[in-house]
Amino acid sequence: MTDSILVVDRVTKRFAGHTAVDELSLEVPAGVIYGLLGPNGAGKTTTIRMIMNILLPDSGSVRLFGGGGTAREYAGRIGFLPEERGLYPKMRVLDVLTFLAEVKGLDRRVARAKSSDWLNRLGLEDWALHKVRDLSKGMQQKVQFIATMLHEPDLVLLDEPFGGLDPVNADMLLETVLDLKRRGKTILFSTHIMEQAEKLCDQLCIIARGKKLVDGSLAHVKETHGGRHVTVSFDGAQGNSAAVFADRRLVAKVQDFGPYAELELAQGADAQEILRALVGSGARLSRFELTAPSLHKIFVDLVGPDAVTAVAHEKGAPAHA
Amino acid sequence: MRKVLAVIRREFVERVRTRMFWVMALLGPVFFGALIFLPILMSRASGVKKVAVVDGTTDSTGAQVVTALVATRAVFPTRVPAGSGVVDSLTREVGAKRLDGFLILTDALVDSGKAEYRASNVSAFATNAAIEGTLSLVANAVRLERAGVNPRVVAASHIRIDMDTKKISGTRTTGENAAQSFSLAYFMAIILYMSILLYGVNVMSSVLEEKTTRIVEVLISSLRPFQLMLGKLLGVGAVSLFQFLIWGVSARALISQRAKLFGPDSMQDAGQVFQMPSVSLETAFVFIAYFLGGFLLYSSMYAAVGAISSSEQEARQAQQPVNFMLIISFMAMFAILNDPGSQLAVTLSLIPFSAPIAMPVRWAAGNLPWQEVALSLGILAVTIIGVTWVAARIYRVGILMTGKRPSMKEMIRWVRAG
């Protein structure tokens, strides 16, 4: 694809005998919100660090804006929010923002003016001349987002942007990200919280243990990996519904929550047949709905319960995979 | 380059804005002055010593010694006739701190020049010197009189000598005397040592702050690690030069106004050991050149130390080897002053790690050919490039590393890796 703003081509990164990222390839088209999803320790942060040229891949390559050159050379066009947040605690808010924008290549006066604008926009104008350490955690996070977006980057990389956010700030961030997209920017963010990803992503990639499990548009992923699902709610009597759920010709998988259940249809099965069978079994239904599976479910199905074990074997190197 | 400039500006502005900087700027001279003058004042102001004189002489020599000691005003003597048990009871008095010490005199003083001084503190040089001088004076007088010299002639023969020393700088005799050279060397060594240490550690904490707050990841994605380190060194270096400028200007103002401020002879009283040296332009140049050299050399090492540590405590430990080199250079000052032309002094002023302190000290002591300064500066410059190169490689990997401090072997690998 020629309009891909970011191409990660079979990158591999090993730390002391443990492979954090294994032959991972991604392609992020311009103007989308791209979710990099995976459990803790899957290699999300390592991948983002390689994109940012903070870590060098052992093999494979990263291409930005369709050309050569590392993230550092495009610093002015990239906004980066690292997983571990930090600012200079003893500096004034306005000065920190100005400095971080200058380092990305902005002129000092422009940087200062834009910092003020953003502080106004996020209601922090009274804090501009306070030291960072005097701000609450929530306010510091806002300052950090401003630092990421201030220079109006074309590509924004957010590593676990919702981690540790209160609902108000989370909504604010959500709005900011959607606004960036409306203005034609590209956003890549990593998360292990699927609800957020579902709300935001156009495209996504799920990784576990450094390997890609699935990628593509949200709709595509749901179609190919979700299977067909039915949600059933009972109105009192459940009849002999258990027998229907156990029929592997109709139902591939079931999550029975008592008053309601989520079914995954077996291959070639017809939903109407299940409906008939349920009614025939004496169950009284208040709801029978064909649903697309939640991203959460796809994620859990794909990743499995044991995928979270790959964490923290890294020593002597940046520790967060 | 604009990015490096932003880093330099941040380091400079943030530091100059702190209260600490202005405290140092205003109180620094007071602090250095105290550091220099206090030991002298304290050694002098140890007070008049209470000393007993156990007089075992068979003539009036003991009495003469007591009279002469009173005149020194350094000791307050009490004559005690010798007898059995006197020494023991005086020893108890000293032990109980009612007495500082006692002097045992016998006829051996005049016959063979022997006397004994017992005291709780025998390293009080001023007291020892006063007693020894007095004893030698009295013994001489008695011996001369015994040889038949008229006592009046003996009294008239005493003359106090004040030796005036003048330094030869190049081929020209300057007005500067030994005391001034000494104090200049001392001043420069202390200020160089303190400043290189202070600003080097400043660079280290700055690196450490960026590392522990993790802001370094954002910076490194926009700047090369070397640009960041360079900006830090130059920024902190600029702060130190600004500090010196403030000190220089205020010192100049103070000296030119001192007559008005303290009265006309205040400077005579300030002490004979330490006198205001005249600071020539050449001296200022040597000082600044070696300060900058020393600062760049040491602070790039301190930057690497900051990069491999992940907490203040760790950094404090890891900085010890670097501190040690600096301390040795400072300690060597005394040996160098003793003989600025010795093999040791020349070697130390050429070794780049000790040169920043050793060479200015030799310079102050006098008569140093420019070629030697140039050679030492050249070696220093080459070393700075080498050390900075190595430090930058350690820095580059270290700042992004978390967890355990790397071993020597790992660091060598970092330096070797492209």
HADDOCK unambig.tbl for C-alpha pairs under 7 A between the chains (distance, minus, plus):
assign (segid A and resid 52 and name CA) (segid B and resid 221 and name CA) 5.94 0.50 0.50
assign (segid A and resid 53 and name CA) (segid B and resid 221 and name CA) 6.68 0.50 0.50
assign (segid A and resid 54 and name CA) (segid B and resid 220 and name CA) 6.78 0.50 0.50
assign (segid A and resid 54 and name CA) (segid B and resid 221 and name CA) 6.31 0.50 0.50
assign (segid A and resid 71 and name CA) (segid B and resid 221 and name CA) 6.63 0.50 0.50
assign (segid A and resid 72 and name CA) (segid B and resid 221 and name CA) 5.20 0.50 0.50
assign (segid A and resid 72 and name CA) (segid B and resid 222 and name CA) 4.82 0.50 0.50
assign (segid A and resid 72 and name CA) (segid B and resid 223 and name CA) 6.53 0.50 0.50
assign (segid A and resid 75 and name CA) (segid B and resid 221 and name CA) 6.80 0.50 0.50
assign (segid A and resid 75 and name CA) (segid B and resid 222 and name CA) 5.03 0.50 0.50
assign (segid A and resid 80 and name CA) (segid B and resid 218 and name CA) 6.75 0.50 0.50
assign (segid A and resid 82 and name CA) (segid B and resid 217 and name CA) 6.99 0.50 0.50
assign (segid A and resid 84 and name CA) (segid B and resid 214 and name CA) 6.40 0.50 0.50
assign (segid A and resid 85 and name CA) (segid B and resid 214 and name CA) 6.56 0.50 0.50
assign (segid A and resid 86 and name CA) (segid B and resid 213 and name CA) 4.61 0.50 0.50
assign (segid A and resid 86 and name CA) (segid B and resid 214 and name CA) 5.38 0.50 0.50
assign (segid A and resid 86 and name CA) (segid B and resid 215 and name CA) 5.01 0.50 0.50
assign (segid A and resid 87 and name CA) (segid B and resid 213 and name CA) 6.29 0.50 0.50
assign (segid A and resid 87 and name CA) (segid B and resid 215 and name CA) 5.74 0.50 0.50
assign (segid A and resid 99 and name CA) (segid B and resid 6 and name CA) 6.57 0.50 0.50
assign (segid A and resid 102 and name CA) (segid B and resid 3 and name CA) 6.48 0.50 0.50
assign (segid A and resid 102 and name CA) (segid B and resid 6 and name CA) 6.33 0.50 0.50
assign (segid A and resid 103 and name CA) (segid B and resid 3 and name CA) 4.85 0.50 0.50
assign (segid A and resid 103 and name CA) (segid B and resid 6 and name CA) 6.44 0.50 0.50
assign (segid A and resid 103 and name CA) (segid B and resid 222 and name CA) 6.33 0.50 0.50
assign (segid A and resid 103 and name CA) (segid B and resid 223 and name CA) 6.98 0.50 0.50
assign (segid A and resid 104 and name CA) (segid B and resid 222 and name CA) 5.58 0.50 0.50
assign (segid A and resid 105 and name CA) (segid B and resid 3 and name CA) 6.51 0.50 0.50
assign (segid A and resid 316 and name CA) (segid B and resid 401 and name CA) 6.84 0.50 0.50
assign (segid A and resid 316 and name CA) (segid B and resid 403 and name CA) 6.67 0.50 0.50
assign (segid A and resid 316 and name CA) (segid B and resid 404 and name CA) 6.59 0.50 0.50
assign (segid A and resid 317 and name CA) (segid B and resid 401 and name CA) 5.30 0.50 0.50
assign (segid A and resid 317 and name CA) (segid B and resid 402 and name CA) 6.53 0.50 0.50
assign (segid A and resid 318 and name CA) (segid B and resid 400 and name CA) 6.15 0.50 0.50
assign (segid A and resid 318 and name CA) (segid B and resid 401 and name CA) 4.87 0.50 0.50
assign (segid A and resid 318 and name CA) (segid B and resid 402 and name CA) 5.59 0.50 0.50
assign (segid A and resid 319 and name CA) (segid B and resid 402 and name CA) 6.30 0.50 0.50
